[in-house]
Amino acid sequence: MTFQKGTNNKTADVRIRFTPDEKEQAKAIAKEAGLTLSEYIRRRALGLPVRSKADAQMINELRRLGGLVKHIHNESSGVNSKETAGVLVEIIDAIKRIGA
């Protein structure tokens, strides 16, 4: 079966049952990640990453800060290279812990 790019190829239907509380909990988690309930369940079932919007924003901010530290390093001609290198290592470690 072939599909055209840009079309909604999701035509197979899977039904699962939740208790009302489970459904509300799953919907809340999906909303936190900025996903529909279907997309959240699909990603979890397929082992794809699910990241909250807050995590994604934090990663973007850490990357921005890393760019600023690099800029400071370049502008100072590496005067504080030991310190800036340490900061960049910490930023990279933080991004990895969040799950980029």
N, C-alpha and C positions, 0 to 999 in steps of 0.2 A: 504494500500500500504506500503510495507517495502523497506527500502533502506540499502545498505551496507555502513558501516562506511568507510570514506576516499574517497568516490566517490562524484562526483558533482551531487547532487540531485535536483538542481535548474532547473526544466524543464518547469515550468509554465511561460507563457509570459504575461507581462502587458505592455500596451502601454500608454504613456502619451505624451502630447504635451507641448512644451515650445516655447516661442519666442526665436529667436537666442540669444538675450542678456541674457535671463533667463538661457538658456542652458550653456552659457559660464560662468555665475556666479556660477551655480551649479558645473560645472566641476572644477572651481578654488577652491571652498570650499572643494570638494572631494580631490583634489590634495593636498591641505594644510593638510588634515587629513590623507594623505597617502592611500586613498581608490580609487577604481574605481568609476565612476559615478553610476553604478548599485548598488554597495555595499553601497555607501553613501545614495542613495534614499531608499534602502531596510531598512537600519538602522533607518533612520528618520521616515519612514512609520510605522515601528514596535516599535517605542519608545525606541530603543536601543541607547546606548551612542555613540556619535561621538566626538572624541577628536582630536584636531590638534596635529601634530607631536611635535610642540613646547611645548604644554601643557604636553604631555607625557614625553618629555625630562626634563622639569622643575620639574615634580613630581619625576622622577628618581634622579635628582640632590638634591632635598630637602630630599629625603630618604637617600641619601648618606651622606649629611651633618648631618642628625639626627644620623646616625650611628657613625660619627666622634665625635659628641658631647657626645654620650653615652660612647664612648671609653675614651674620656677625663675625664668624670665623674668617670669611673671605675679606671682609672690609677691614679687619684688624691685622691682616696679613699673618694670621695664625699666632698672634701674640699669646693668646690663651688656649692654644690648641689642646693641651691636656684636659682642661676643663670642658671645652666644647665637645671634645670626643667623648668624655664621660657622660655629658648630658645627652648626646645623640644615642649612645648605647642604652641609656635608661629609657629614652623615648621608644626606641625599637623594641626593647623588652616589654614595655607597657602595651604596645600595639599587639605583640604576640600573645600576651596574656589575655587581652580582650578577645582575640580570635580573628585577626585579619587573615 
